[in-house]
Amino acid sequence: MTADVGAQLRKGVVEPCILGLLAREPMYGWQLSEALTAEGLIASIGTLYPILGRLRERGVIAAFEQSSQAGPVRKYYEVTEAGERELAAFREQWQPFTRAVERMVEGP
Amino acid sequence: MTKTVDEYLERLDAALGAMPYATAREIRAGVEEELRSLDAADADERMRALGDPADIASAAAGTLGEAPAYGPGSPYAPTSPVPATRSTGYVVATGTLIAVGAIVVPVVGWIAGVIMLWCSSAWHRWEKIVATVAPFAVAGLIRLASLLAPEPVVVEPRGSGEFHAPGLEEYSANPFIPSDYDVFWTSLLVLVAANLGAGAWLLLRGLAPQRDRRLREPLGARGALGLIGGLLVLAGLLFSGICVALFAQPLVALLSLVVAAVGAGVLIVRASLTPAGRSI
């Protein structure tokens, strides 16, 4: 996504994107931040943590501590049952939504 | 290396100063955890990738100020209502029933509380186990101690009205040592008091903010060892204390200390296991 496409669009999808990433495997803060900044979904790690806080408050993700391969204990995030339900609902709506938008913005 | 990392973290702390404590703490912890896991060269590169701490803080401030796109009231995704067994009312009812249920509606009240406790997702499994078992464990220890207590002494008057000096056996009972009778009723009182404590503790834990519910609640080897080890240590120490202080039974006290030592050993073994999936 280019900067011009707009912060609003990103804002609408970043939470389901985080849920989607975490549904595949639990990740820790920096891991998530890298994956999201690589696609331009967040500006920096500073953007990530408040969103994670909101997701935890809603009960769609949960945090836990685990020692990683290299040894140090890290704080991981994983998706909860409620989070998987929310992600499934988003998936259902996303396809028809994007198709509709594409049809409408298609040039001549 | 550590110096530059510390400097960076200090600048981050300064930049996060105006932020709500919870968010600031999360950001700080996340950045620190990442930097401390790298060696000097990698840490330098990571700090470059992270950018200026001031930028991190302003990005966070910007996100905090936004209205959330999802959540209650948003038409785009279904809301995830708090399940009934985690609502404040339910938590308060459960805690109260455990605390005073046995007194208000004998036995049944407490059973109702325990059923509500185990049906609820408001507490981790280990919390449920402790709240259910601990009051009985404590009272049971005291009851066990009653086995050591002497029978209550009944002093029979001797003779037919003649005055005589009391014999040795009439004065051998020490009124300061609780008798069997005393200990039994004390243990019931302890049970009630312990349940009060358990209920209050459940309320505190259940109503605390930001309690994540994980998909699976693994008690795991580490969790089980922690419970067993902790119980053995506490039981052993408590029992040996009772034996020495109340009944002057050093041998039994020593045995209890051995039990406590076994418990400590269990905890040491547990410490050597890597922590996996400990819920925060």
Boltz contact constraints between the chains, C-beta under 6 A:
constraints:
  - contact:
      token1: [A, 11]
      token2: [B, 69]
      max_distance: 6.0
  - contact:
      token1: [A, 12]
      token2: [B, 69]
      max_distance: 6.0
  - contact:
      token1: [A, 15]
      token2: [B, 70]
      max_distance: 6.0
  - contact:
      token1: [A, 29]
      token2: [B, 30]
      max_distance: 6.0
  - contact:
      token1: [A, 30]
      token2: [B, 34]
      max_distance: 6.0
  - contact:
      token1: [A, 43]
      token2: [B, 59]
      max_distance: 6.0
  - contact:
      token1: [A, 44]
      token2: [B, 56]
      max_distance: 6.0
  - contact:
      token1: [A, 44]
      token2: [B, 59]
      max_distance: 6.0
  - contact:
      token1: [A, 46]
      token2: [B, 56]
      max_distance: 6.0
  - contact:
      token1: [A, 46]
      token2: [B, 59]
      max_distance: 6.0
  - contact:
      token1: [A, 46]
      token2: [B, 60]
      max_distance: 6.0
  - contact:
      token1: [A, 47]
      token2: [B, 59]
      max_distance: 6.0
  - contact:
      token1: [A, 47]
      token2: [B, 63]
      max_distance: 6.0
  - contact:
      token1: [A, 49]
      token2: [B, 23]
      max_distance: 6.0
  - contact:
      token1: [A, 49]
      token2: [B, 26]
      max_distance: 6.0
  - contact:
      token1: [A, 49]
      token2: [B, 27]
      max_distance: 6.0
  - contact:
      token1: [A, 50]
      token2: [B, 23]
      max_distance: 6.0
  - contact:
      token1: [A, 50]
      token2: [B, 60]
      max_distance: 6.0
  - contact:
      token1: [A, 50]
      token2: [B, 63]
      max_distance: 6.0
  - contact:
      token1: [A, 50]
      token2: [B, 64]
      max_distance: 6.0
  - contact:
      token1: [A, 53]
      token2: [B, 23]
      max_distance: 6.0
  - contact:
      token1: [A, 54]
      token2: [B, 68]
      max_distance: 6.0
  - contact:
      token1: [A, 58]
      token2: [B, 71]
      max_distance: 6.0
  - contact:
      token1: [A, 62]
      token2: [B, 212]
      max_distance: 6.0
  - contact:
      token1: [A, 62]
      token2: [B, 214]
      max_distance: 6.0
  - contact:
      token1: [A, 63]
      token2: [B, 212]
      max_distance: 6.0
  - contact:
      token1: [A, 63]
      token2: [B, 280]
      max_distance: 6.0
  - contact:
      token1: [A, 64]
      token2: [B, 277]
      max_distance: 6.0
  - contact:
      token1: [A, 64]
      token2: [B, 279]
      max_distance: 6.0
  - contact:
      token1: [A, 64]
      token2: [B, 280]
      max_distance: 6.0
  - contact:
      token1: [A, 65]
      token2: [B, 278]
      max_distance: 6.0
  - contact:
      token1: [A, 66]
      token2: [B, 276]
      max_distance: 6.0
  - contact:
      token1: [A, 66]
      token2: [B, 277]
      max_distance: 6.0
  - contact:
      token1: [A, 67]
      token2: [B, 274]
      max_distance: 6.0
  - contact:
      token1: [A, 67]
      token2: [B, 275]
      max_distance: 6.0
  - contact:
      token1: [A, 72]
      token2: [B, 37]
      max_distance: 6.0
  - contact:
      token1: [A, 74]
      token2: [B, 33]
      max_distance: 6.0
  - contact:
      token1: [A, 80]
      token2: [B, 213]
      max_distance: 6.0
  - contact:
      token1: [A, 80]
      token2: [B, 215]
      max_distance: 6.0
  - contact:
      token1: [A, 82]
      token2: [B, 80]
      max_distance: 6.0
  - contact:
      token1: [A, 86]
      token2: [B, 77]
      max_distance: 6.0
  - contact:
      token1: [A, 89]
      token2: [B, 77]
      max_distance: 6.0
  - contact:
      token1: [A, 89]
      token2: [B, 78]
      max_distance: 6.0
  - contact:
      token1: [A, 90]
      token2: [B, 77]
      max_distance: 6.0
